Amino acid sequence: MEELLERLLEECRPYTTAGKAADYIPELAKKDPSALGVYVIGSEGKHSWAGDCRQPFTLQSMVKPILLLQALLDNGACAIQSKVGVEATGKPFDAINAGERTLDSRHINPMVNMGAIVMCTLIHGSSYEERFQRLMKLTGQLVGDDTITIDQAVYLSEKSHGSKNRALAYLLKSHGILEDDVEEVLDCYFRACSIQVDCRGLAHMGAVLANRGRLPDSNRRIFPAPLARYVNAILMTCGMYDGSGEFAIRVGIPAKSGVSGGIMAVVPTRMGIGIYSPALDQKGNSVAGIRLLEKLSQELYLSIF
Ligand code: GLN
């Protein structure tokens, strides 16, 4: 496996110059665009890796499945679906999914910004601090590291350049979908996006979802199996935003990207994969990351289709 990962990594290295690191969050533009790393954790607990797989980066949108999972654990699927839908929007992650005077919550899903902001309001806790601490605990279990912290510079950068997310949140508030204080909700969302991980953490999270809620090393269950099926299904249809259909054809596994350049991928029953390469395509997905996953999928017959 290690040899295969090394070879595919070298084959994909030229693609690190085929995109551009996100700069709408200025701190993300400071990342080394030539970084490329991959980490795989098999269901039986075997670890394999290549390249810059221990370089830290922020979860960004890869926190969306965790927000969804926490909201599901706290409320159940029915309550979630009364707030947001489960259909792909076919639009960019930060799109305004609303009409002139209408906002149909079924036109939002938990993998786009509007839906993820709503998820923050559904997490239980007597304060937003408590909600965030509960989210951190679940995140620590998912990534297999309870010492995780947030990247303060990215958090502040995103908070001070967050006009678009503020606009989305106020729109949700004006339509009664979000009731809490907008700044408090957004602070939780920005902090969640700024949680620092590496490829190993992403692979661990993928492996837990692949094992339907069980930790890959101890087999201990951290959430019920039906929730893994729920999250994996939404990852498959919406995880790569408006690139999800093409990704389903090229790679064919549930996955979630983030504008930091990470991709967390789930091969149900088989493995979790974490990838990092900050140069993004127009849709905000890692160019070399998708290419690497595509090759890995071909070599190991990973597509679920
Ligand atoms: N924090 C980013 C934002 O809200 C997350 C988006 C992403 O990773 N696609 O814009």
Residues whose N, C-alpha, C, O or C-beta is under 5 A from the ligand:
A	BS01	LIG	Q60 S61 F93 C193 S257 G258 V259 G284
